[in-house]
Amino acid sequence: MDDTELYRERILRHAGPVITGRFLGFRPSYTREVKVGQPLLVAVFVMATITHALAALILALLRTGGGGARRRFKELKKGPEYLVTPVRLRDDLGQTYEVEMHGQLPQSALHRGDLVQVRTRAQKDPDLPVKLEQVLNLTTLQPLRPRIPTMWSHLGPGLLIQAVLGLTLATVVAVAWIS
């Protein structure tokens, strides 16, 4: 056994909903994937495909060429990735805590030694550290909240507009067919 194992710092992972302490720093980051709901994704994709097919038909009739680049269902199903950064804090008793920050904060938001109050929430997987929800930098009195991509930002406004147009078109056709 070498000296580094004898004096290894004990890291507390699961802590209460609020931790107050000194910011020690960020650990190396990695990515994790956001899960995307299949039924909702299928509905949006089908409605957008209706609009895309109609636009392609109109463009073919006008002979102006094909449509723009389009993401496949498999790519959309994968979901966006977000950055996971372990954050270390030390309280007044000298205990070190590690929490996970999902998303990003501005680089200048936290400096080593800043007094912070962190609001956390337990994650679904009990083996993971608690998730950082909000940080209040008590040194600068700046509230901070990390932002992660959502399913809606992953799909993008273009696909969502196409889905709304496709739903409108499908509704008009269904109403005309029933009448």
ABEGO torsion letter per residue (X at the ends): XBAAAAABBBBBABBBABBBBBBAEBBBBBBBBBBBBAAAAAAAAAAAAAAAAAAAAAAAAAGAEBBBBBBBAAAAAAEBBBBBBBBBBBBAAGBBBBBBBBEBBBAAABBBGBBBBBBBBBBABAABBBBBABBBBAAAGBBBBBBBBBAAAAAEAAAAAAAAAAAAAAAAAAAAAAX
